Amino acid sequence: MPIAVDIDVMLARRKMSVGELADRVGITPANLAVLKNGRAKAVRFATLAALCEVLECQPGDLLRWETEAEEAVGV
């Protein structure tokens, strides 16, 4: 998928666990894992806003667009 999710990066910067983030955002750890691992087909703006609020970041800190070449290389 050309949209990459960088939740791991923000979790590391905030020294926060996946479980803690899921609790604070109000979603299940399983649903957060789907989003974090790039398997989600969509994300609600309310969820994205909650992630940004808890992680104190902008949507662009969590999501980025990759070219097909970058995706193939795993950049």
N, C-alpha and C positions, 0 to 999 in steps of 0.2 A: 504494500500500500504506500502511496507517495506521501502520506502524512505520518510523520514519526512522532511518538509520544515520549517526552523526556521527564516523566514524573519521577523516575529513579534519581535523576540529577538533583531535582529540587528536594526530594526526601533526604538525600545525603547532605545537602547544604544545610537543611533544617534539623539534621540529626533526629529524624522522625521515622518511626516504623510504619509499615503498610497498615497494620492493624490500628494504630493510633490515628492515622490519616482517615481511614475508613470510618472510624467512630466519630471523629470530629466533623466529617463531611456529611455523614448520615447515609452511607451506602454500605453494602456488604463487602467484606474483604474479597470475595470471589468476583464481584462486579468490578472492583477496583483493579484486581489482577488482570481481568480481561482488557480493561482500558490501558493499564500500564504496559502490558505485553503487546500492544498494538493489534489485538484481535477484535476490537470493538468496531462495529460498522457505523456507529453514530454516538454522539455525546450530547446530552441536553445542555442548553445554555445555563440552566440553574445549577447543574452539577459542575460545569466548568467554572462558574462564578464562585461556587462554594469551595472548590479546589484552590482557586486563586486567593480567596479570602483567608483560608486556613494556612496556605503556604506563603502568603504575603508576596504574590508575584503577579505577573501579567499573563494572559493567555499565550502569548508568544514565547514565554519561558517554558511552557508545557508542550506546545505543539509546534512542529516545523515541517515544511514541505521539502521533500527530497526528490531529486531527479531519478529516473529509472536506473541510471548508471550508478548513482550513489547507493540506491537501494540494493542493487545486485552485489556491490562490493561490501555492503554492511557498514557504511560510513555513518 
